[in-house]
């Protein structure tokens, strides 16, 4: 039996780093990361207000995100993990480690280590991180003003400080 290596080829694993499901094929196993940790998923700006009102662990949260991804498949190829979430990064590192322990690859190529577009990530974690980064540099007056907006608009810091 011939193998790739016996013919002089190197075997390299291609790993989607941030993409965890395609737009049209959803994992059947409820143990999949999109069901177990929906809080790790990137959120498009268009859905951020709607999803901010839903419990992140409600099946409706991932369901709405999944439906949006299917309808907008030209904007995104599926569901993505947020690189801001340290637990998500540890999850990916662990998955890659388990993969290379099972199969002796000659190398690993990291694919989709990116945001799907500029309209991502507006998840709760991302918005909280933006606020933590921007808020200390604001004057007391500016902080009160933006915090007042944020009381009814979770995108206040993103809207007020788009460059950040």
C-alpha positions as CSV (number, residue, x, y, z in Angstrom):
1,X,0.0,0.0,0.0
2,X,1.3,3.4,-1.0
3,X,1.1,6.3,1.4
4,X,1.6,10.0,0.7
5,X,4.9,9.9,2.6
6,X,6.1,6.8,0.7
7,X,5.7,8.8,-2.5
8,X,7.6,11.8,-1.1
9,X,4.7,14.0,-0.1
10,X,4.5,15.9,3.1
11,X,1.2,15.6,5.0
12,X,0.0,18.8,6.5
13,X,-3.3,19.4,8.5
14,X,-5.3,22.4,7.5
15,X,-7.2,23.7,10.6
16,X,-9.9,26.3,10.6
17,X,-8.9,28.4,13.6
18,X,-12.0,30.6,14.1
19,X,-14.6,29.0,11.8
20,X,-16.4,26.2,13.7
21,X,-19.4,25.5,11.4
22,X,-20.1,26.2,7.8
23,X,-23.1,28.4,6.8
24,X,-25.2,25.4,5.6
25,X,-24.0,22.4,7.6
26,X,-24.5,22.4,11.3
27,X,-22.9,19.9,13.7
28,X,-25.5,17.3,14.8
29,X,-23.7,16.6,18.1
30,X,-24.9,18.7,21.0
31,X,-21.3,18.4,22.4
32,X,-20.1,20.7,19.6
33,X,-18.6,24.0,20.8
34,X,-21.3,26.1,19.1
35,X,-23.9,24.5,21.4
36,X,-21.8,24.2,24.5
37,X,-20.2,27.7,24.4
38,X,-22.4,30.0,22.2
39,X,-20.9,32.9,24.2
40,X,-17.6,32.3,22.3
41,X,-19.2,32.9,18.9
42,X,-18.6,36.1,16.9
43,X,-21.7,38.2,16.3
44,X,-22.4,40.4,13.3
45,X,-23.3,44.0,14.0
46,X,-26.7,43.4,12.3
47,X,-27.7,40.9,15.0
48,X,-26.0,42.4,18.0
49,X,-28.9,44.3,19.4
50,X,-31.3,41.4,18.9
51,X,-28.9,38.9,20.5
52,X,-28.1,41.2,23.4
53,X,-31.7,40.7,24.6
54,X,-31.5,36.9,24.5
55,X,-29.8,34.6,27.0
56,X,-26.7,33.4,25.3
57,X,-27.4,29.8,26.5
58,X,-30.9,29.8,25.1
59,X,-31.2,27.6,21.9
60,X,-32.8,30.7,20.3
61,X,-29.4,32.5,20.5
62,X,-27.4,30.1,18.4
63,X,-30.5,29.5,16.3
64,X,-30.9,33.1,15.3
65,X,-27.2,33.3,14.6
66,X,-27.4,30.2,12.5
67,X,-30.3,31.4,10.5
68,X,-28.6,34.8,9.9
69,X,-25.4,32.9,8.7
70,X,-27.5,30.8,6.2
71,X,-29.3,33.8,4.8
72,X,-26.1,35.8,4.6
73,X,-23.7,33.1,3.4
74,X,-22.1,35.5,0.9
75,X,-21.0,37.7,3.9
76,X,-19.7,34.9,6.1
77,X,-18.9,31.3,5.5
78,X,-20.4,30.1,8.8
79,X,-20.0,30.5,12.5
80,X,-16.7,31.8,14.0
81,X,-15.2,31.7,17.5
82,X,-14.1,35.1,18.8
83,X,-10.4,35.4,19.2
84,X,-11.0,37.7,22.1
85,X,-12.2,34.9,24.3
86,X,-9.2,33.3,26.0
87,X,-11.2,30.1,26.7
88,X,-12.0,29.8,23.0
89,X,-8.3,30.2,22.1
90,X,-7.5,27.5,24.6
91,X,-10.2,25.3,23.1
92,X,-8.7,25.6,19.6
93,X,-5.1,25.0,20.9
94,X,-6.3,21.9,22.7
95,X,-8.1,20.6,19.6
96,X,-5.0,21.1,17.5
97,X,-2.9,19.4,20.1
98,X,-5.2,16.4,20.2
99,X,-5.2,16.2,16.4
100,X,-1.4,16.1,16.1
101,X,-1.1,13.6,18.9
102,X,-3.4,11.2,17.0
103,X,-1.9,11.7,13.5
104,X,1.8,12.4,12.9
105,X,1.4,15.3,10.5
106,X,4.5,17.0,9.0
107,X,3.0,20.4,9.7
108,X,-0.2,22.3,10.5
109,X,-1.6,25.1,8.3
110,X,-3.9,27.5,10.2
111,X,-6.8,28.7,8.0
112,X,-9.6,31.2,8.7
113,X,-7.7,32.8,11.6
114,X,-9.7,36.0,11.0
115,X,-12.8,38.0,11.4
116,X,-15.4,37.2,8.7
117,X,-15.7,40.9,7.9
118,X,-15.5,44.4,9.4
119,X,-19.1,43.8,10.6
120,X,-17.8,41.4,13.3
121,X,-17.4,40.9,16.3
122,X,-20.2,42.6,18.2
123,X,-20.6,39.9,20.8
124,X,-21.2,40.9,24.4
125,X,-17.5,40.0,25.2
126,X,-16.2,42.2,22.4
127,X,-18.4,45.2,23.3
128,X,-17.3,44.8,27.0
129,X,-13.7,44.7,26.0
130,X,-14.1,47.8,23.8
131,X,-15.7,49.7,26.7
132,X,-12.9,48.6,29.1
133,X,-10.3,49.8,26.6
134,X,-11.9,53.2,25.7
135,X,-13.6,54.3,29.0
136,X,-10.4,55.1,31.1
137,X,-9.2,57.7,28.6
138,X,-12.6,59.6,28.6
139,X,-13.3,62.6,30.7
140,X,-15.9,62.1,33.5
141,X,-18.4,64.1,31.5
142,X,-17.8,62.0,28.3
143,X,-18.0,58.8,30.3
144,X,-21.4,59.8,31.8
145,X,-22.7,60.8,28.4
146,X,-21.7,57.5,26.7
147,X,-22.7,55.4,29.7
148,X,-26.1,57.1,29.4
149,X,-26.4,56.1,25.8
150,X,-25.2,52.6,26.6
151,X,-28.1,52.2,29.1
152,X,-30.4,51.7,26.1
153,X,-28.0,50.9,23.3
154,X,-25.4,48.2,23.9
155,X,-23.5,49.5,20.8
156,X,-22.9,52.9,22.3
157,X,-19.1,52.6,22.6
158,X,-18.8,51.0,19.1
159,X,-21.0,53.8,17.7
160,X,-19.3,56.7,19.5
161,X,-15.7,55.4,19.0
162,X,-15.8,53.5,15.6
163,X,-12.0,53.8,15.1
164,X,-11.4,52.0,18.4
